[in-house]
Amino acid sequence: GAKVKENVENVLSQVNNQDSQHGLDLGQ
C-alpha cells in the first residue's frame, strides 16, 4: 500500500529529474 506508493513517487521524481537534466518536457 503506502510503501509501494512511496516507491512509485520516488521513481517518478527520479525520472522527472533525469528528463529535466536532458531538457525534455513530458508535460507532467
N, C-alpha and C positions, 0 to 999 in steps of 0.2 A: 504493500500500500504506500505509505508515506515515504518509505526508503526508496522504492522504485521511482516515485515521482521526483524525489530529490536528485537521484542519479540522472534521470532524464533531463532535468533542468540544468544540471551541471554540464552534461554533454552538449546540450543546445547552446549554452553560454560559450563553451569552448569553440564550437563550430562557428558561432556568430563572431567571435573574436578573430578566428582564422580568416573568415570572409572579409572582415574589416581590414585586416592587415594586407590582404590581396586586392583591396579596393573593389570587392564585389558587393552588390546590393541585391539581396533576395526579396526585398520588400517586406521584411518582417519587422 
